[in-house]
Amino acid sequence: MAAAEEPAKRRTGSSRPTGRRPAGEPRHRPSKGPAWAMRTAAEQLTELLGRAPDSVSALKPTKDGWEADVEVLELERVPDTTSVMATYRVSLDKEGDLVAYERTRRYTRGQIDRLG
């Protein structure tokens, strides 16, 4: 009779970082390029509004840091195309700290921009 095969071992942990930081520990800023600025703008706006961003629709460097337009779901409706969205303009300094934000537009998710 053949020996029974050992069951495959399961990996219980991961060596990859989770992206979470312990409370009170400063935010790690590995690179200050466009991807970093997008993540930082979305992360800080989430803290202020209590809502996760849907997307970052624009990003540009400024002399003082970065400026991003962040799309946020403000009111969820059924069907999804009638949900209310908002665009927030977020300004970050060179260190990635949010220095200003404002809502610049409110619209339904199914709405398209018309060039006129």
C-alpha positions in Angstrom: 0.0 0.0 0.0 1.3 3.5 -0.9 2.0 6.0 1.8 -0.6 8.7 2.1 0.3 12.0 0.6 0.8 14.9 3.0 -1.8 17.7 2.7 -0.5 20.9 1.2 0.8 23.3 3.8 -1.1 26.5 4.0 0.7 29.8 4.4 -0.7 31.6 7.4 1.0 34.9 7.0 2.3 37.2 4.4 5.6 39.0 4.2 4.0 41.8 2.2 3.1 44.9 4.1 -0.7 45.5 4.5 -0.6 49.3 3.9 -1.9 49.9 7.4 0.2 51.9 9.9 0.0 51.7 13.7 -2.0 54.5 15.3 0.2 57.5 16.0 2.9 56.5 13.6 3.6 59.1 10.9 2.5 58.3 7.3 5.4 56.7 5.3 6.1 58.7 2.1 8.3 56.5 -0.1 8.1 58.7 -3.2 6.6 62.1 -4.0 5.6 61.4 -7.6 2.1 61.4 -9.2 1.0 58.0 -7.9 2.0 59.0 -4.3 0.1 62.4 -4.7 -3.0 60.6 -5.9 -3.0 58.2 -3.0 -2.3 60.9 -0.5 -5.0 63.2 -1.7 -7.6 60.5 -1.7 -6.5 59.2 1.7 -6.7 62.6 3.4 -10.0 63.6 1.8 -11.5 60.3 3.1 -10.4 61.2 6.6 -12.2 64.6 6.4 -15.4 63.5 4.6 -15.8 60.0 6.0 -16.4 58.7 2.5 -14.0 56.8 0.3 -13.3 58.4 -3.1 -14.5 56.8 -6.3 -11.6 58.0 -8.4 -9.0 60.8 -8.9 -10.0 62.4 -12.2 -7.2 65.1 -12.4 -3.8 65.7 -10.9 -1.2 68.4 -11.5 1.9 69.6 -9.9 1.9 73.2 -8.5 4.8 75.4 -7.3 3.7 74.5 -3.7 2.9 70.8 -4.1 0.0 69.1 -5.9 -3.6 69.7 -6.9 -6.1 66.9 -7.5 -9.7 66.5 -8.5 -11.2 63.7 -6.5 -14.6 62.1 -7.3 -16.7 61.1 -4.3 -20.1 59.2 -4.0 -22.2 61.6 -1.9 -25.6 59.9 -2.1 -26.2 56.3 -3.3 -29.4 55.7 -5.2 -31.0 52.9 -7.2 -30.3 52.6 -10.1 -26.6 53.4 -9.7 -26.7 55.9 -12.6 -28.8 58.3 -10.5 -26.4 58.3 -7.5 -25.1 61.8 -6.6 -21.4 62.3 -7.1 -19.2 65.3 -6.3 -15.8 66.6 -7.5 -13.5 67.9 -4.8 -10.4 69.9 -5.6 -7.7 69.0 -3.1 -4.5 71.0 -2.6 -1.4 69.3 -1.0 1.8 70.9 0.0 5.2 69.4 -1.0 5.1 67.1 2.1 1.7 65.7 1.1 -0.3 67.4 3.8 -3.7 68.6 2.7 -3.8 72.4 2.9 -7.2 73.1 1.2 -10.2 71.4 -0.4 -13.4 72.5 -1.9 -16.4 70.9 -3.7 -16.3 72.2 -7.2 -19.1 70.2 -8.8 -22.1 68.0 -8.0 -23.7 65.7 -10.6 -25.5 62.4 -11.1 -23.3 59.4 -11.9 -24.9 58.8 -15.3 -24.4 62.4 -16.4 -21.9 63.1 -19.1 -20.1 66.4 -19.8 -21.2 68.3 -22.9 -18.7 70.4 -24.8 -20.4 73.6 -25.9 
